[in-house]
Amino acid sequence: MAGPGTTSREESVLTGGAVLTTLRGHHEGPTIALLGGVHGDEDEGVLAVLRLLDEVSRAPLAGTLRAVPRANPVAWAAQSRFNPLDGQNLARCFPGDGDESPTSALAAGITEEVITGADLLVDLHSAGLNYQMPLLCGYTEDNSAAEQSRRAAVAFGAPLIWSHPRTGRGRSLSVAADQGIPAVYAECTGGGAVRSRELDTYVRGVLGIMAEIGMLPETYRPGSVLDAAWVYGDGDLDDGAQSKYDGLFTATVAAGAAVAHNQEIGRLYDYHGGLLETVRASYDGVVMFLRHRARTSVDDVLFVLARTSAHQE
C-alpha cells in the first residue's frame, strides 16, 4: 500500500511539553490534526498515532499531518487519567491558557499549534484503566461542521457510531466546533490492554478519513462497515449513573450490550461481602461506558447509556 517516501518530517515541543510531529507531503492538500494520549491511562491512541506516523511517512501524502502521540506526557508516564502536576483532566481544559495550570498550558499549546488552522481533528481515546467501552467513533451535531464530521465518522469504519446532539465544553472537539473544524473521536475497550483488532481499526480508520478528505489515495480506505450501528445521546461520561457507596462493583452485562429499562447492569457490594445495591438501567439503551475496576468510591461513574434513536424519549 505504501509507496516511496514522499514526506518531510519535523518535530517540535508544544507549550506544556507535548511533542508535535508534522509530516508534509510534496503535494498541497488538507491539514489533519491527530491526538493520542489525552488521558495518560489510554495507550491505544498513543500506539495508533505512532503507527500512523510510520505509515503516512511512506505514503503518497497530499497535505499535512499534525500528530501528537502523547498529548499529556506527564500523565502518560504516570499511567493516570489526570495530570499529576495539578490533578486536572486535560480533556476538560480546552482551549486552555498558557499562564494558568500545567494542564491548561498543555491544552493551550495543542489548541494553538495543532487544532487551530486544521481542516479536520481526530482524537483517539479509550476507556482507560477503570472502565470499558465498545469500539466506536463519535461526533457532535451542534456546529457548522456536523455533516463533514458525520462523513468522517462513517469513513473511520468502526462498528458503532455515536452521534451527540451537543458538544461538551472543555474538549478538543469543542475547540474544533467553535472554529468550524470537523472533528471525530474514537473509543475502545480499555482496561489496560491494547487489542490488535481495535488498534488496527484505529490505524485503518484514520487512513480512511485521510482518503475521504483527499490526503491519501482511495486504496487507503478500509471500506465501509455495512452493519455499523448508530446510537445517540449526550455522551457526557462525567454524568453517568454514580455510585452511592464505597464498595466493590461487579458488572453483569458487557460494554456495548443492549439493555432494557430496569435491567440489571451490575451489583455493588460492601467490603464485607454484603450487597449494597443492584444497579439497573434507567431506560432502554446501549451500555457505552461501564466500570471495569471493582473498587469503587462514592460518586464514581458506574455506567453510561446511549439511546438507539435520536428521537427516543
Buried (B, 14 or more C-beta within 10 A) or exposed (E): EEEEEBBEEEEEEBBBBBBBBBBBBEEEBBBBBBBBBBBBBBBBBBBBBBBBBEBBBBBBBBBBBBBBBBBBBBBBEBBBBBBEBBEBBBBBBBBBEBEBBBBBBBBBBBBBBBBBEBBBBBBBBBBBBBBBBBBBBBBBBEBEBBEBBBBBBBBBBBBBBBBBEBBBEBBBBBBBBBBEBBBBBBBBBBBBEBBEEBBEBBBBBBBBBBBBBBBBBEEBBBEEBEEBBBBBBBBBBEEBBBBEBBBBBEBEBEBBBBBEEEBEBBBBBEEEEEEBBEBBBEEBBBBBBBBBBEEBEEEBBBBBBBBBEEEEE
